[in-house]
Amino acid sequence: MDKNGILDNKVPAGSLADKWENHKFSMKLVNPNNKRKFDVIVVGTGLAGASAAATLGELGYRVKAFTFHDSPRRAHSIAAQGGINAAKNYPNDGDSVHRLFYDTVKGGDYRSREANVHRLAEVSVNIIDQATAQGVPFARDYGGLLDNRSFGGAQVSRTFYARGQTGQQLLIGAYSALMRQVAAGSVELHTRSEMLDVVKKDGRACGIVVRDLISGEVTPHSAHAVVLATGGYGNVYFLSTNAMMCNVTAAWRAHKQGAFFANPCYTQIHPTCIPTSDDFQSKLTLMSESLRNDGRIWVPTAFDDARAAADIPEDERDYYLERKYPAFGNLVPRDVASRNAKTVCDEGRGVGPLKNGVFLDFGAAIARDGHAAIAAKYGNLFDMYQRITGENPYEQPMRIYPAIHYTMGGLWVDYHLMTTVPGLYSIGEANFSDHGANRLGASALMQGLADGYFVLPYTIGDDLADLLGSPAVPTDDPVFTAAVAGVEDEANRWLSINGTRSVDHFHRELGRIVWDRIGMARNKAGLEKALTEIPALKEEFHRDVRVLGSADTLNQSLEKAGRVADFFELAELMARDALEREESCGGHFREEHQTPEGEAQRDDENFAHVAAWEWHGGDTPQTRHREELTFDNVALSQRSYK
Amino acid sequence: MSGSNGTTINVTLKVWRQAGPDAPGGFEVHQQAISTDASFLEMLDQLNEQLNDDGNEPVAFESDCREGICGTCGVMINGRAHGPQKATATCQLHMREFRDGDEITIEPFRAAGFPVVRDLAVDRSPLDAIIESGGYISVNAGAASDANLTPVPKAAADTAFDAAACIGCGACVAACPNSAAQLFTSAKIGHLGLLPQGQAERWSRTEAMVETMEEFFGSCTNHGECSEACPKEISLDFIAFMNRDYLKAKVKNRSLAGQR
């Protein structure tokens, strides 16, 4: 940060297209024999973490990788269905690095950093080469070459895919690269180990504190650099498409050690999820966006129409997306489709037993293309839908509703992916980075792997080079002893409250507030309400939660207690961030700021910046810093899908 | 429960409880009223909520994505790994597969290679040890040539994918009367061995993985229970592929230069 409190993003000078190449040359190197003198901790083994740990190990660093899963093959990257973008231009349809860069900046509603996005587009092509060489079985055509498809409304076919399991296959690739380094001895793997604090010495990150989820043992781990690849915070909503264990704890504990948290109000809603069916629902399931290519979305014209879909005649159906957006119809972007679904359900025209969904109807497509053709395209998705709902989508329309899916906000990082704490890095969904206010489909996998395989391994050396000759801080240093004691005390505190309600009970209640007030659409009054409701519930949580059992064994309630406590603090910051951002952009829709057509109305004059929040202790509110965003290579425009 | 499609059924749960790897275990019986719309694991969530309310420790069980892809979940349900529904992981099983009055026995995956951690959670780390012994293609980041330089016949790519679909849940081991891990191991050997990229290490990989597998798990006697229980329906053909390659590997890997 400079003296005016403006964040320095360390973006190198020079023309956009040359920045990364030139910068790679100007960065300091660590020679191969010296790399083994440096310890690097990587927390998280999803796409970003596994690829980073593997690559750093290949380079010769001494890596310690930590995951709270039982195996480094489980992280939620594995559930990504659609695909991964890359500017290969194999289909010869006009794609280029610049076009992928441009689409990503525009799709992010002009709230991302140009230089980072361009670098992402540049290395995207290397990811496909790397993954293919690892044995990732991408879809191929009959000539044996890689197949591409258009995804999420893109006008070129740049998405590589592996059936509906692209995330799984890419993660298995990164996981196998990681296990190869474990076998080689360059990576020390710690499974079932949850990071619960970042440790600093003289202002620099020097290690972490970890709780073994089986034995409960709390241990310090020291390193020259710490990398957090711990994913997004969608589970602050309780119900989301995230996996059950996804949480903000690692990032949040880093925030409390001085890492700024950027744009927490940027959250992405996915329009095609299966609606909730009862109060005990544990999570939401995403149905691939590709379904909107053939399905028609509608609700009854009449309010409170309880008839079955088949009994509602054509002229009493409202195909509202086709009506409002004749050019894009059912293929409008995720945020537009989601908000429109909310509008019709709020009006009382929702469908299903809880009136909490809209129809996604394949009747016309089946009549046009035949049952077999639709089954070939979507069979696995239809089966999944039927397994969950008990309804047959070949015979009656699917019911869908939006759900939280991805979070664009996260730890603020500079061009080197370093947070505001020296020596502490953040990669993948955990950082705020490249997606601005809205992420394009098939770009999450790209960013996680770009950071891990091709960006961090270069930038981390520039920082480590200066530390040559200084050993890592020993783990018996008082900074570690104090941090270990803090984590042990926390566990004992949860166990001693002995209140009346479960952790899940409070998490579910918190999720309702966050969804209602900081969900698909936000307004001043609602956000201000959230800022009284969340602290009140938080106070109850700390007074009345019941965590049974002990700290020296597998105790899943105890694990969750700490995670939910962090969600409470994050939720408050999300509300403040959303309140202060007096504009609509991407996933952040403020009802006060919309065009006459009901689209997001940006305020580029006052809000073309990143908001990065600095922690000052639990009793003092965070302060808001800015990183100005400048756009020299794209012209800012208003999105329109009419 | 607010109005939904489902009806409520009453089931009797016999749930395995075990405080730790060396502690004795036993069944605990609970009555549970549950909506048929709930998933099997949501039923366990509700049981845990009730146990917690009553001052009893919740049942430890593992799950994460609840979409049948991460491989974290898995219990024996009435003696079957992942329960009665074909091609379905525990997290995707729904209570509409059960009837009012059913008794449901829930146990951890049973295998010598998978010691119980607590209640329904087991330690499946030997599967990672098998991958560590050779379940990869050795290519450092940055060393790859253009992805389209090596065409892969579509049939080979598709078959490799069928094997690569394995989620590493361990149901194959739990279902096997011998606690063998042949289906898991062969899925990885098949995936990499069918692709041109995987040829350089094909024989050393096969030998190393098979022999690591045998350190932890039993022998295959062709019952086929593994494939039956597999949520991704991985074919027994891959075991045949692995056995063939292992035999060839033993010949090819002999330390005579001329044999390689």
Interface residues (C-beta under 8 A of the other chain):
Chain A: S51 A54 T55 E58 H69 D70 S71 P72 R73 R74 A75 H76 I78 A79 K88 Y90 N126 I128 D129 Q130 A131 T132 A133 Q134 G135 P137 F138 A139 R140 D141 Y142 G143 G144 L145 L146 A162 R163 Q165 Q168 Q169 I172 Y175 S176 A177 M179 R180 V182 A183 T191 I214 A243 M244 M245 S277 D278 D279 F280 Q281 S282 K283 T285 L286 P353 L354 M384 R387 I388 T389 G390 E391 Y453 F454 P457 T500 S502 D504 H505 R546 L548 G549 T553 L554 Q556 S557
Chain B: M1 S2 G3 S4 N5 G6 A19 G20 S35 T36 D37 A38 S39 L41 E42 D45 Q46 N48 E49 N52 D53 G55 N56 E57 P58 A60 E62 S63 D64 C65 R66 E67 G68 I69 C70 G71 T72 Q85 T88 Q92 H94 R96 V117 R118 A121 D123 R124 S125 L127 D128 I131 E132 S133 G134 G135 Y136 I137 S138 V139 N140 A141 G142 A143 A144 S145 D146 A147 N148 T150 P151 V152 P153 K154 A157 D158 A160 F161 A164 A165 I167 G168 H191 L192 L195 Q197 G198
